[in-house]
Amino acid sequence: MESNNPNSHHSSFQLSPETEAFINTLPAIYRRLTADANCLWSSNAWHDFTGQTQEEALFSGWQDAIDPEEKQNVLATITAAYTNKEEYSIEYKIRKHDGTYHCHLEKGSPNYDAEGTFVGHTSLLSYLQNHKDNQAEREYNLRNLVESAPFPIGVYTGPEMKIALANKSIKKIFGKGDDVVGKLYPVILPELEGTGIFEQLQEVYATGIPYQSDNKFLNITENGVDRPFYFNYIFTPLYDESGTIYGVMNTAADVTELNLAKKRIEEDQTRFRSLIEEAPVATCLFTGREL
């Protein structure tokens, strides 16, 4: 469920099991932080990089991987952002599982629950060492990631959101044929006007703060026919070798069948309840062994 708080850039602080599993397939590091920079959850990418287990990274445990010379400044920045309920951005070195230190850029954004209460931050960590890699190699790695991903994934570049990469899964969802690369995302999907999708992409491109949403309902048109979908999705900023944002990566999980199944169950329960309430004779339902 998306927060109704106008200051919130993200959905509720609690991730659904489906979204959590989906995030764990991504190469980027995601983390959920609360007061005093305590970690409530971190994605698999953090554990793969640092060697910490989920339990070791909980609460203040993740802080053991910060470069000791930078630790005080990092924690002060995150704590101040929590106090002021604001975004933060900081570069610092993290210890890899082999004992070496590597520079990362961490961007955190405030999260609110369904009642609009501030509950902490979601942070995204980008490995800045990649900025020094060979550009052609970096593009090859990104292309390989997109094409081999078993879930829908696309890359949109520039403020106009030109489709630079799109795998088969996301092309199928677009429903506009295979010839979408090189075209503008808003042009091939005009039916998304008014859904907030275009504004979310622009905000990620402008701020570098990732956007995540659960169970988002969208109607996508194919050959003039609306097709209903529900998605868990993430918009992640992409940086070039100079550290400048050049695009946004769109990763998604199609949870349409799950949501439709839940709706069918709710509708069946409502009909059953109505039958009992409207029955012309006394009717009741007993549950449990003791009745």
MOGIRA-V913698 format. One line per field, one symbol per residue. phi: phi as a letter, one per 20 degrees, with the letter a starting at -180 (. if undefined). A space follows every 10 residues. Layout:
# MOGIRA-V913698
phi: ???
This chain:
# MOGIRA-V913698
phi: .efeffeeec egfeefgfff ffgfeeffed bddcgllfee acfgfffffe nfegffefle gfffefggfd gfffffffff fffelcfbbb daecfffene dcfcddcdcf ccefenefcp cddcddefgf feffgfffff fffffffefe dfbbcddmfe lffebbefff fffgmdneed fneegffecf fegnenffff fffffedmef ccbdlfeced eclndfdfcc cdbcddfdde fenefdaced dbcedfffff ffffffffff fffffffeff dfcbcdcnfe l
